[in-house]
Amino acid sequence: MFRDDTLSLYVVADGMGGHAAGEVASSEAVDTIHGMVKRGLSQAGATIDEVRACRLLEGAIQAATYMLFAIGEVDRDKSGMGTTISSALFVGRSLVTGQVGDSRIYKIRGTTAEQITEDHTLIAWQMKQGIISADEAKTSPHRNVITRAVGNRDYVEVDTSVLEIEAGDRYLLCSDGLHGYLELDEVASIAGLGGEVAVDRFIDVANGRGGRDNITAVLVEVT
């Protein structure tokens, strides 16, 4: 998890490829994205708009992809390592997102929560195509098959989007170690606790339901 309130940049990265390689993948990816966004915003100054911010975030994630792939080519112990990326960059009264993998971003407005990113998983694709139902997806043996990741190849397709924000909005960025144990209708009430109290409650809920994976979350509150 990474947050830079000065840049209004927030990133959740969930590494893959064994414990050591996964830690390297997520750390290197976050550092690369942060560095590129920081430089890009510095160069653009107050002139950056949503379109340029989308390109900046996409370019930063692509750079992280190439960086990780290159590390894996040099160090065979890290070959094939990768990470998910869910990133949020606030520009004026807009939110720009960059998404790869199965971590998620939720928008909480009032008492309603909405998933605003798409999972890049086999079961998400199967559900979108009508091959399996939501109930079948819960017990599918392919639940953990990710179709896109940062780093296991030298290029990845990055989903970007722009959303208008409102005062009072909350945005939850989290790994599948959290959202895999939550129901959508629980997200808004827990987020409503606010700040670290809400984050701690999210983690407690996941752990209480048998959470075994890395649990990562950041809650961003718009004023």
N, C-alpha and C positions, 0 to 999 in steps of 0.2 A: 504494500500500500504506500502511496506517495501523495503528499499534499503540499502545495505551495500557495498559500493564501495571497501572497503578493502578486503572483502571476495569474491567480485564479485558475490554476491547473491541478487536476486531481486524476490519479491513475491507480487502478487495481491490476496487478499482474500475477497470474497463478502459473508458476513454472512447471514444466514437464520434462521427463527424461532422467528419472532417478533423483534422489534427494540433492546430491551435490550439483549435478548439472542443472536441475530445475532452479536451484537457488541462484546459480550463475546467470541463467537465462533471464529470470525475472529482474535481477539487480541490474544487469547490463542493459536490458531493454528500457527500464525506467530511467536510468542515467542518460541514455542516448536521447530518449524522447524529451526529457527535461531540458537537456542542453540545447537541442535544436529549437524547441519552442521558445526558450529564453532568448536565444540569439535572434530568432525570427521576430519576436515581439519587440525587441530592442531596436532592430533595424526599421521596423514598420512604424514604431511609435504610436501615436494616437490615430493614425490613418488606417489601421487594419479594419477590415470589414469581415462579415461572416464568410464570404467566398474565399478570401485569402486565408482566413483562420482555418477553414476546412482543408485547404491545400497544405497549410503549414502542419497541421496535425497528421494528415495522411502521409506527408513526406517524412515526418519524424518517425512514424511507425514503420514505414518502409525502410528507413535507414537502420532502425533497430533490427529489422528482419535480416538485412544484409550483414550487419555486424555479427549477429549470433550465428548465422550460417558460416561466415568466415572463421569464427572461433572453432566451430565444429569441424571444419575442414583441416585446420591446423592441429587440433587436439582430438584424436579419435575417441577418447573417453567421453567427450562431450558431443560427439556426432549425433545429429538428430534431435538435440535438445530444442526446446521451444517454450513459449509462454503464451498465455492468453493476455489480451490487453482490452480493458475498458477504460476509456479516457474521456475526461470532460474539461472543456476550456470555456470559461465564461468571457464573453466579449460584449460589452455594453449590456443591453437587456436581452441578449441571446445566449443560448447554450449550444456549443459545438461539440459533438461527440465523435470519437473514433473507436471502432469496435472490431476485434478479431477474437474468435473463440467463444467460450461458454461462460465467462464471467458476465455480469449484467449491470445495467443501470436502470433504476426505477425512478419515476417521477411521482412525488406525493404532493397532491394539491388538495387542501382541505382534508376530507376524510376518504379520499380516493387515491389508490396507488395504481400505477400503470407501468408495465415493462416497456421501455423505449428503445431497447436494443434487441437484436435478433441473435438467438443462439446459433452458432455455427457447429451444429452436431448432426449426426446421422438421423437421430430420431426427430429432431426439429424439421429436417428436410422431409422425412417420411410423413410427418403429420401435415406439413404444408401441401404435399402432393396427394393427401387423402389415403395413403397406404395403410396407416395405422391410426387408431383413435388416441385421444388423450389418456384414457384408462389403460390401453395397451402399452402406451409409452412408459407408464410408471413401472412396468415389470419387464420391459424389453431388455434382452441381454446386450443390446447395443447402446445402453444409456450413456456410457462414458466415451463413445467414439466421437472425437472432434474432427471436423472436416476442414477447419482452418486454424493455423497457429502461427505465431511470430517466431521465425528462426529455423524451422526444420527444412525450409527451402529458401532460396535466395530472393523470392518474391512472394507476396501474399496480397490478396484482394482485401482492401480495408473499407468497411462500411462507415460512411460519415453522414451526419445529419445536423440540421440546425433547428432549434426549438426556441420559441419565444418564452421568456420566463416572467414570473410575477412575484411580487413581494410575498413572502410567506411560503413559497415553494420549498420543498426539501427534495434532495436528490441522493439516492442511496446507490453507491457503487459497491459491488460485492462479488466474491468468488462463488463457485458452485458449492463449495464447502458450507456456505450459508444458505443460498437460495434453494439448494436441494432439500432442505429440511423445513422450508417455510411455505405456507399457502399465501397466495396473493392477497387475500382479504385480511391477513394479519399484518401486512407491511405498514399500512398507514397508521394503525393504532400504536404500534411499537415506535415508529418514527416520530409520532407525536410527543413522545417523552422528551425528545430533543437532545442534541449534543452527545456527550460521552455516555450519558445514562441510556440513551436509545441504543447506541452501538454495543454497550455491554449487555443489554437485554437481548439484542439479536444473537449475540454469541452464546449467551446462556441458553437460549431456546434451542439453537442448533446442537450444542453439546448435550443438552438434556434429552434430545431425540436420537442420540447415538452418533453425533457427528464425529467422523474419523479423519476427514480430509482437512487441509489447511482452511481456516476460516478467516477471511479478510473482508473488512468493511470500512467504508468511510461515508459519513453522512454530511452533506453540504446543505447549509440553510441560507436561503436568499433573503436579504433584508431590503 
